[in-house]
């Protein structure tokens, strides 16, 4: 059988050859989480809060033990606060008085 190209490249989509298999690194996920958490305080907190929590959790390596980057912890905490405030705001907006108090 005839071979096209070089014989050393047997598996072009192996784990070491493409960056998409490994995904974004932890520092990037932490920064994305912090940006989503801060933006969630101003708009769409009910959506951006959980996104920040997930990004922070993935940036921590899905564990509570060991060393954690500071941006991951900040994203997780701010995302939780953001989600909680959005839920409180939505429950206050759903009352008959249309206000928080």
Helices and strands as residue ranges (DSSP letters): G 19-21, H 26-40, H 45-59, H 70-93
